[in-house]
Amino acid sequence: MDLDWQTPEEAGKKWGIKVRRVQTLCSNGRVDGAIRLGRVWLIPKETSKPIDARTRAARKQSAH
């Protein structure tokens, strides 16, 4: 199966966040399917934006 990949720049535009935040999320293992090739992160195009752990929605989800 051949996956389509996107860069952190593309994911950041799609998710409405900065590139550095996307890279941090990848480093912390919060982006499903993200892999690192050398100095570049590759993210599957179908991956959705992770929930921001600082929000009320994240605290509500972790309580369950």
N, CA, C and O atoms as a CHARMM CRD file, in Angstrom:
* protein
*
  256
    1    1 MET  N      0.84400  -1.18400   0.00000 PROA 1      0.00000
    2    1 MET  CA     0.00000   0.00000   0.00000 PROA 1      0.00000
    3    1 MET  C      0.88200   1.23800   0.00000 PROA 1      0.00000
    4    1 MET  O      1.79800   1.35100   0.81400 PROA 1      0.00000
    5    2 ASP  N      0.61100   2.15900  -0.90400 PROA 2      0.00000
    6    2 ASP  CA     1.40100   3.37100  -1.03300 PROA 2      0.00000
    7    2 ASP  C      0.67700   4.53500  -0.35600 PROA 2      0.00000
    8    2 ASP  O     -0.43800   4.88900  -0.74000 PROA 2      0.00000
    9    3 LEU  N      1.31000   5.12000   0.64100 PROA 3      0.00000
   10    3 LEU  CA     0.70500   6.24400   1.36200 PROA 3      0.00000
   11    3 LEU  C      1.14600   7.56800   0.75000 PROA 3      0.00000
   12    3 LEU  O      2.25500   7.69200   0.23100 PROA 3      0.00000
   13    4 ASP  N      0.26800   8.53900   0.82000 PROA 4      0.00000
   14    4 ASP  CA     0.63000   9.89400   0.43500 PROA 4      0.00000
   15    4 ASP  C      1.11400  10.61200   1.68200 PROA 4      0.00000
   16    4 ASP  O      0.50100  10.50400   2.74400 PROA 4      0.00000
   17    5 TRP  N      2.20700  11.34100   1.55600 PROA 5      0.00000
   18    5 TRP  CA     2.83200  12.00100   2.69200 PROA 5      0.00000
   19    5 TRP  C      2.74500  13.50800   2.54100 PROA 5      0.00000
   20    5 TRP  O      2.61600  14.03300   1.43500 PROA 5      0.00000
   21    6 GLN  N      2.81800  14.19000   3.66600 PROA 6      0.00000
   22    6 GLN  CA     2.90000  15.64300   3.67300 PROA 6      0.00000
   23    6 GLN  C      4.02100  16.06100   4.62200 PROA 6      0.00000
   24    6 GLN  O      4.39400  15.32100   5.53200 PROA 6      0.00000
   25    7 THR  N      4.54300  17.25000   4.39300 PROA 7      0.00000
   26    7 THR  CA     5.59400  17.79500   5.24900 PROA 7      0.00000
   27    7 THR  C      4.95400  18.53000   6.41800 PROA 7      0.00000
   28    7 THR  O      3.75400  18.80300   6.39200 PROA 7      0.00000
   29    8 PRO  N      5.73300  18.85100   7.43600 PROA 8      0.00000
   30    8 PRO  CA     5.19500  19.65200   8.53800 PROA 8      0.00000
   31    8 PRO  C      4.65300  21.01300   8.06600 PROA 8      0.00000
   32    8 PRO  O      3.69700  21.53000   8.64300 PROA 8      0.00000
   33    9 GLU  N      5.24800  21.58100   7.04200 PROA 9      0.00000
   34    9 GLU  CA     4.77100  22.85600   6.49100 PROA 9      0.00000
   35    9 GLU  C      3.35500  22.70500   5.94400 PROA 9      0.00000
   36    9 GLU  O      2.48400  23.53600   6.20600 PROA 9      0.00000
   37   10 GLU  N      3.13500  21.63400   5.17900 PROA 10     0.00000
   38   10 GLU  CA     1.81200  21.38000   4.60600 PROA 10     0.00000
   39   10 GLU  C      0.79100  21.06700   5.70100 PROA 10     0.00000
   40   10 GLU  O     -0.34300  21.54500   5.65300 PROA 10     0.00000
   41   11 ALA  N      1.19300  20.27000   6.68100 PROA 11     0.00000
   42   11 ALA  CA     0.29300  19.92800   7.78100 PROA 11     0.00000
   43   11 ALA  C     -0.06100  21.16900   8.58900 PROA 11     0.00000
   44   11 ALA  O     -1.21100  21.33700   8.99400 PROA 11     0.00000
   45   12 GLY  N      0.91400  22.03800   8.82700 PROA 12     0.00000
   46   12 GLY  CA     0.67600  23.26500   9.57100 PROA 12     0.00000
   47   12 GLY  C     -0.34300  24.16500   8.89700 PROA 12     0.00000
   48   12 GLY  O     -1.21800  24.72400   9.55900 PROA 12     0.00000
   49   13 LYS  N     -0.23500  24.30600   7.59200 PROA 13     0.00000
   50   13 LYS  CA    -1.21600  25.11300   6.84600 PROA 13     0.00000
   51   13 LYS  C     -2.60300  24.48500   6.93300 PROA 13     0.00000
   52   13 LYS  O     -3.60000  25.17900   7.13600 PROA 13     0.00000
   53   14 LYS  N     -2.65400  23.17700   6.77700 PROA 14     0.00000
   54   14 LYS  CA    -3.92600  22.45000   6.80600 PROA 14     0.00000
   55   14 LYS  C     -4.59000  22.52400   8.18300 PROA 14     0.00000
   56   14 LYS  O     -5.80600  22.68300   8.28300 PROA 14     0.00000
   57   15 TRP  N     -3.77900  22.40600   9.24800 PROA 15     0.00000
   58   15 TRP  CA    -4.29700  22.38100  10.60900 PROA 15     0.00000
   59   15 TRP  C     -4.39300  23.75500  11.24900 PROA 15     0.00000
   60   15 TRP  O     -4.98000  23.89300  12.32200 PROA 15     0.00000
   61   16 GLY  N     -3.82300  24.78700  10.60400 PROA 16     0.00000
   62   16 GLY  CA    -3.88600  26.13900  11.15200 PROA 16     0.00000
   63   16 GLY  C     -2.94000  26.37900  12.31500 PROA 16     0.00000
   64   16 GLY  O     -3.24000  27.17100  13.20800 PROA 16     0.00000
   65   17 ILE  N     -1.78900  25.69500  12.31200 PROA 17     0.00000
   66   17 ILE  CA    -0.78200  25.89800  13.35900 PROA 17     0.00000
   67   17 ILE  C      0.58200  26.09100  12.71000 PROA 17     0.00000
   68   17 ILE  O      0.75600  25.83200  11.51900 PROA 17     0.00000
   69   18 LYS  N      1.54000  26.54500  13.49600 PROA 18     0.00000
   70   18 LYS  CA     2.88500  26.81300  12.97500 PROA 18     0.00000
   71   18 LYS  C      3.67500  25.52300  12.75900 PROA 18     0.00000
   72   18 LYS  O      3.41600  24.50000  13.39300 PROA 18     0.00000
   73   19 VAL  N      4.63800  25.60100  11.85400 PROA 19     0.00000
   74   19 VAL  CA     5.46800  24.45100  11.49100 PROA 19     0.00000
   75   19 VAL  C      6.19100  23.89700  12.71800 PROA 19     0.00000
   76   19 VAL  O      6.25200  22.68200  12.90400 PROA 19     0.00000
   77   20 ARG  N      6.73000  24.76400  13.54100 PROA 20     0.00000
   78   20 ARG  CA     7.47600  24.31800  14.72300 PROA 20     0.00000
   79   20 ARG  C      6.58100  23.52300  15.66800 PROA 20     0.00000
   80   20 ARG  O      7.03500  22.55900  16.28500 PROA 20     0.00000
   81   21 ARG  N      5.31300  23.92000  15.78900 PROA 21     0.00000
   82   21 ARG  CA     4.37100  23.17800  16.63500 PROA 21     0.00000
   83   21 ARG  C      4.13300  21.78300  16.06300 PROA 21     0.00000
   84   21 ARG  O      4.06300  20.81100  16.81400 PROA 21     0.00000
   85   22 VAL  N      4.00900  21.67700  14.75000 PROA 22     0.00000
   86   22 VAL  CA     3.82200  20.36900  14.10200 PROA 22     0.00000
   87   22 VAL  C      5.04000  19.48500  14.37800 PROA 22     0.00000
   88   22 VAL  O      4.89500  18.30600  14.70100 PROA 22     0.00000
   89   23 GLN  N      6.23800  20.05500  14.24900 PROA 23     0.00000
   90   23 GLN  CA     7.45300  19.29300  14.50600 PROA 23     0.00000
   91   23 GLN  C      7.51100  18.81500  15.96200 PROA 23     0.00000
   92   23 GLN  O      7.92200  17.68700  16.23300 PROA 23     0.00000
   93   24 THR  N      7.10200  19.67200  16.88600 PROA 24     0.00000
   94   24 THR  CA     7.08100  19.29800  18.30500 PROA 24     0.00000
   95   24 THR  C      6.08500  18.17400  18.55400 PROA 24     0.00000
   96   24 THR  O      6.37900  17.23200  19.28900 PROA 24     0.00000
   97   25 LEU  N      4.90700  18.27100  17.94300 PROA 25     0.00000
   98   25 LEU  CA     3.90700  17.21100  18.09200 PROA 25     0.00000
   99   25 LEU  C      4.44300  15.88700  17.55400 PROA 25     0.00000
  100   25 LEU  O      4.21800  14.83400  18.15100 PROA 25     0.00000
  101   26 CYS  N      5.14900  15.94000  16.42900 PROA 26     0.00000
  102   26 CYS  CA     5.74800  14.72100  15.86300 PROA 26     0.00000
  103   26 CYS  C      6.80800  14.15800  16.80300 PROA 26     0.00000
  104   26 CYS  O      6.84900  12.95000  17.03600 PROA 26     0.00000
  105   27 SER  N      7.65900  15.01400  17.34100 PROA 27     0.00000
  106   27 SER  CA     8.72400  14.57200  18.24800 PROA 27     0.00000
  107   27 SER  C      8.16700  13.92500  19.50500 PROA 27     0.00000
  108   27 SER  O      8.76300  12.99400  20.04800 PROA 27     0.00000
  109   28 ASN  N      7.03000  14.41400  19.96600 PROA 28     0.00000
  110   28 ASN  CA     6.41500  13.88600  21.18100 PROA 28     0.00000
  111   28 ASN  C      5.51600  12.68000  20.91200 PROA 28     0.00000
  112   28 ASN  O      4.88100  12.16500  21.83200 PROA 28     0.00000
  113   29 GLY  N      5.45800  12.22600  19.66000 PROA 29     0.00000
  114   29 GLY  CA     4.67100  11.04800  19.32100 PROA 29     0.00000
  115   29 GLY  C      3.17600  11.29000  19.29400 PROA 29     0.00000
  116   29 GLY  O      2.40200  10.34300  19.43300 PROA 29     0.00000
  117   30 ARG  N      2.74900  12.52500  19.12200 PROA 30     0.00000
  118   30 ARG  CA     1.32900  12.86500  19.16100 PROA 30     0.00000
  119   30 ARG  C      0.66700  12.81700  17.78500 PROA 30     0.00000
  120   30 ARG  O     -0.55800  12.89300  17.68900 PROA 30     0.00000
  121   31 VAL  N      1.46700  12.69000  16.70800 PROA 31     0.00000
  122   31 VAL  CA     0.91700  12.63600  15.34900 PROA 31     0.00000
  123   31 VAL  C      0.97800  11.19200  14.86900 PROA 31     0.00000
  124   31 VAL  O      2.05900  10.62800  14.69700 PROA 31     0.00000
  125   32 ASP  N     -0.19500  10.60000  14.65600 PROA 32     0.00000
  126   32 ASP  CA    -0.27300   9.20100  14.24000 PROA 32     0.00000
  127   32 ASP  C      0.39500   8.98300  12.88600 PROA 32     0.00000
  128   32 ASP  O      0.10300   9.68500  11.91700 PROA 32     0.00000
  129   33 GLY  N      1.29300   8.00400  12.83200 PROA 33     0.00000
  130   33 GLY  CA     1.91500   7.60600  11.57700 PROA 33     0.00000
  131   33 GLY  C      3.08100   8.46100  11.12600 PROA 33     0.00000
  132   33 GLY  O      3.66500   8.19000  10.07700 PROA 33     0.00000
  133   34 ALA  N      3.44100   9.48900  11.89000 PROA 34     0.00000
  134   34 ALA  CA     4.55500  10.35700  11.49300 PROA 34     0.00000
  135   34 ALA  C      5.86800   9.60000  11.61900 PROA 34     0.00000
  136   34 ALA  O      6.10400   8.89800  12.60300 PROA 34     0.00000
  137   35 ILE  N      6.72100   9.75300  10.60700 PROA 35     0.00000
  138   35 ILE  CA     8.04400   9.13100  10.63200 PROA 35     0.00000
  139   35 ILE  C      9.08900  10.19500  10.32900 PROA 35     0.00000
  140   35 ILE  O      8.79700  11.22800   9.72500 PROA 35     0.00000
  141   36 ARG  N     10.29100   9.92300  10.75500 PROA 36     0.00000
  142   36 ARG  CA    11.37100  10.87500  10.52300 PROA 36     0.00000
  143   36 ARG  C     12.38100  10.25400   9.56700 PROA 36     0.00000
  144   36 ARG  O     12.88200   9.15400   9.80000 PROA 36     0.00000
  145   37 LEU  N     12.66700  10.96800   8.50000 PROA 37     0.00000
  146   37 LEU  CA    13.69000  10.56000   7.53700 PROA 37     0.00000
  147   37 LEU  C     14.79600  11.60800   7.59300 PROA 37     0.00000
  148   37 LEU  O     14.65600  12.70000   7.04300 PROA 37     0.00000
  149   38 GLY  N     15.88800  11.26800   8.25700 PROA 38     0.00000
  150   38 GLY  CA    16.96100  12.23600   8.43000 PROA 38     0.00000
  151   38 GLY  C     16.49000  13.37900   9.30800 PROA 38     0.00000
  152   38 GLY  O     16.17700  13.17100  10.48000 PROA 38     0.00000
  153   39 ARG  N     16.43500  14.58700   8.75500 PROA 39     0.00000
  154   39 ARG  CA    15.99600  15.75800   9.50500 PROA 39     0.00000
  155   39 ARG  C     14.56700  16.17100   9.17300 PROA 39     0.00000
  156   39 ARG  O     14.09000  17.19600   9.66100 PROA 39     0.00000
  157   40 VAL  N     13.88300  15.38700   8.35400 PROA 40     0.00000
  158   40 VAL  CA    12.55200  15.75300   7.87300 PROA 40     0.00000
  159   40 VAL  C     11.49100  14.80500   8.43000 PROA 40     0.00000
  160   40 VAL  O     11.67200  13.58700   8.42000 PROA 40     0.00000
  161   41 TRP  N     10.39100  15.36500   8.91200 PROA 41     0.00000
  162   41 TRP  CA     9.24000  14.56900   9.34600 PROA 41     0.00000
  163   41 TRP  C      8.31800  14.36400   8.15700 PROA 41     0.00000
  164   41 TRP  O      8.09500  15.28600   7.37200 PROA 41     0.00000
  165   42 LEU  N      7.78000  13.15500   8.02100 PROA 42     0.00000
  166   42 LEU  CA     6.76800  12.85500   7.01500 PROA 42     0.00000
  167   42 LEU  C      5.51000  12.41700   7.74400 PROA 42     0.00000
  168   42 LEU  O      5.55400  11.57500   8.64100 PROA 42     0.00000
  169   43 ILE  N      4.39000  13.00300   7.34400 PROA 43     0.00000
  170   43 ILE  CA     3.11100  12.76900   8.00600 PROA 43     0.00000
  171   43 ILE  C      2.12200  12.25400   6.96300 PROA 43     0.00000
  172   43 ILE  O      1.97900  12.86000   5.90100 PROA 43     0.00000
  173   44 PRO  N      1.43500  11.14000   7.25100 PROA 44     0.00000
  174   44 PRO  CA     0.41900  10.66700   6.29800 PROA 44     0.00000
  175   44 PRO  C     -0.63900  11.75400   6.06800 PROA 44     0.00000
  176   44 PRO  O     -1.07100  12.41300   7.01400 PROA 44     0.00000
  177   45 LYS  N     -1.05300  11.93600   4.81100 PROA 45     0.00000
  178   45 LYS  CA    -2.00400  13.00500   4.47900 PROA 45     0.00000
  179   45 LYS  C     -3.34900  12.84300   5.15800 PROA 45     0.00000
  180   45 LYS  O     -4.02300  13.83900   5.42200 PROA 45     0.00000
  181   46 GLU  N     -3.76100  11.61400   5.45000 PROA 46     0.00000
  182   46 GLU  CA    -5.08000  11.40600   6.05400 PROA 46     0.00000
  183   46 GLU  C     -5.07600  11.61200   7.57500 PROA 46     0.00000
  184   46 GLU  O     -6.13200  11.55300   8.20600 PROA 46     0.00000
  185   47 THR  N     -3.90900  11.85000   8.16300 PROA 47     0.00000
  186   47 THR  CA    -3.81300  12.05400   9.61300 PROA 47     0.00000
  187   47 THR  C     -4.49600  13.35800  10.01100 PROA 47     0.00000
  188   47 THR  O     -4.30000  14.40100   9.38700 PROA 47     0.00000
  189   48 SER  N     -5.30100  13.27000  11.06300 PROA 48     0.00000
  190   48 SER  CA    -5.97800  14.47900  11.53900 PROA 48     0.00000
  191   48 SER  C     -5.14000  15.16200  12.61800 PROA 48     0.00000
  192   48 SER  O     -4.24200  14.55800  13.20400 PROA 48     0.00000
  193   49 LYS  N     -5.45000  16.42100  12.86400 PROA 49     0.00000
  194   49 LYS  CA    -4.73500  17.22000  13.85300 PROA 49     0.00000
  195   49 LYS  C     -4.97200  16.64200  15.24800 PROA 49     0.00000
  196   49 LYS  O     -6.11600  16.37500  15.61700 PROA 49     0.00000
  197   50 PRO  N     -3.90100  16.44500  16.03000 PROA 50     0.00000
  198   50 PRO  CA    -4.07700  15.95700  17.39200 PROA 50     0.00000
  199   50 PRO  C     -4.79200  16.99400  18.26200 PROA 50     0.00000
  200   50 PRO  O     -4.69700  18.19600  18.01400 PROA 50     0.00000
  201   51 ILE  N     -5.50100  16.52000  19.27500 PROA 51     0.00000
  202   51 ILE  CA    -6.18700  17.42500  20.19300 PROA 51     0.00000
  203   51 ILE  C     -5.14500  18.15500  21.02900 PROA 51     0.00000
  204   51 ILE  O     -4.20100  17.54400  21.52800 PROA 51     0.00000
  205   52 ASP  N     -5.32000  19.46100  21.17900 PROA 52     0.00000
  206   52 ASP  CA    -4.41500  20.28000  21.97400 PROA 52     0.00000
  207   52 ASP  C     -4.60000  19.92800  23.44800 PROA 52     0.00000
  208   52 ASP  O     -5.68600  20.11100  23.99800 PROA 52     0.00000
  209   53 ALA  N     -3.55400  19.42800  24.08400 PROA 53     0.00000
  210   53 ALA  CA    -3.63200  18.95900  25.46500 PROA 53     0.00000
  211   53 ALA  C     -3.91900  20.08100  26.45800 PROA 53     0.00000
  212   53 ALA  O     -4.24200  19.81300  27.61500 PROA 53     0.00000
  213   54 ARG  N     -3.80400  21.33300  26.02100 PROA 54     0.00000
  214   54 ARG  CA    -4.02400  22.46700  26.92100 PROA 54     0.00000
  215   54 ARG  C     -5.48800  22.89000  26.97900 PROA 54     0.00000
  216   54 ARG  O     -5.82900  23.78800  27.74800 PROA 54     0.00000
  217   55 THR  N     -6.35700  22.27200  26.19200 PROA 55     0.00000
  218   55 THR  CA    -7.74900  22.70800  26.10600 PROA 55     0.00000
  219   55 THR  C     -8.66400  21.92100  27.03100 PROA 55     0.00000
  220   55 THR  O     -8.30200  20.86200  27.54500 PROA 55     0.00000
  221   56 ARG  N     -9.83000  22.45300  27.22500 PROA 56     0.00000
  222   56 ARG  CA   -10.84700  21.80200  28.04900 PROA 56     0.00000
  223   56 ARG  C    -11.26300  20.46400  27.43000 PROA 56     0.00000
  224   56 ARG  O    -11.50100  19.49500  28.15000 PROA 56     0.00000
  225   57 ALA  N    -11.35100  20.41200  26.10500 PROA 57     0.00000
  226   57 ALA  CA   -11.74900  19.17800  25.41700 PROA 57     0.00000
  227   57 ALA  C    -10.76500  18.04100  25.70600 PROA 57     0.00000
  228   57 ALA  O    -11.17700  16.89200  25.87100 PROA 57     0.00000
  229   58 ALA  N     -9.48400  18.35400  25.76600 PROA 58     0.00000
  230   58 ALA  CA    -8.47200  17.32600  26.05000 PROA 58     0.00000
  231   58 ALA  C     -8.57600  16.83500  27.48500 PROA 58     0.00000
  232   58 ALA  O     -8.44800  15.63900  27.74500 PROA 58     0.00000
  233   59 ARG  N     -8.80400  17.74200  28.40700 PROA 59     0.00000
  234   59 ARG  CA    -8.95300  17.33400  29.80300 PROA 59     0.00000
  235   59 ARG  C    -10.19600  16.47000  29.98800 PROA 59     0.00000
  236   59 ARG  O    -10.20200  15.52200  30.77400 PROA 59     0.00000
  237   60 LYS  N    -11.24200  16.81700  29.25300 PROA 60     0.00000
  238   60 LYS  CA   -12.48700  16.05000  29.32000 PROA 60     0.00000
  239   60 LYS  C    -12.25500  14.64100  28.76600 PROA 60     0.00000
  240   60 LYS  O    -12.73700  13.66000  29.33300 PROA 60     0.00000
  241   61 GLN  N    -11.51700  14.54800  27.65900 PROA 61     0.00000
  242   61 GLN  CA   -11.24900  13.25600  27.03000 PROA 61     0.00000
  243   61 GLN  C    -10.36300  12.39000  27.92100 PROA 61     0.00000
  244   61 GLN  O    -10.57800  11.18100  27.99800 PROA 61     0.00000
  245   62 SER  N     -9.37500  12.97300  28.59500 PROA 62     0.00000
  246   62 SER  CA    -8.47800  12.18400  29.43200 PROA 62     0.00000
  247   62 SER  C     -9.14600  11.72100  30.73100 PROA 62     0.00000
  248   62 SER  O     -8.67000  10.78700  31.37600 PROA 62     0.00000
  249   63 ALA  N    -10.24400  12.37200  31.11000 PROA 63     0.00000
  250   63 ALA  CA   -10.96500  11.98100  32.32400 PROA 63     0.00000
  251   63 ALA  C    -11.72900  10.68400  32.13800 PROA 63     0.00000
  252   63 ALA  O    -12.05600  10.01600  33.11900 PROA 63     0.00000
  253   64 HSD  N    -12.01900  10.31500  30.90100 PROA 64     0.00000
  254   64 HSD  CA   -12.79600   9.09700  30.64000 PROA 64     0.00000
  255   64 HSD  C    -11.94500   7.88100  30.61400 PROA 64     0.00000
  256   64 HSD  O    -12.45000   6.77800  30.40700 PROA 64     0.00000
